[in-house]
Amino acid sequence: MLSQQDKKKLRAIGHHLNPVVTIAGNGLSESVLAEIERALADHELIKVRINGDREQRVSTLTAITESTNAIKVQATGGTALIYKKALELKPHLSNLSRHS
């Protein structure tokens, strides 16, 4: 779990990030999940763009966080900010290291 203060710091860092993955009409596929996992392993904090109506976006985001064991930091409209602590820190790629 993240404290409110931690989430605030992550939102500040995430504000300037661009979405690394866009989930469109085909929904959440295995290849999209694999790309999200790779991005989380490299960057720790990523933005994901989810197209669809509100119910679809919420269910897709829930599926992402459950299957990747990531934490939803913020979801605004069709953009979600998610975080997962890297098992192996990559300072040259991590959005947290580069913006600290």
C-alpha angles and dihedrals in degrees: 000000000000125000120234089253091054091049090050091054092047092049090052091053093042094051091081097043125104121222111270095196132033119200109203137164097322091062128210110343130177091256092052090049090049090052091049090050091050092048092049091049090052103035106020091206119055142162120230124195113216119190123202138065122317095266092051092048093051094048092046092050090049090051091050095050093045096048095043098036088233127146123239106231097177140346119198119173107311096341124089129188112209133182135199123170109239119242089213114033115228103189094185091057104029114106088208095055094045094050101040 
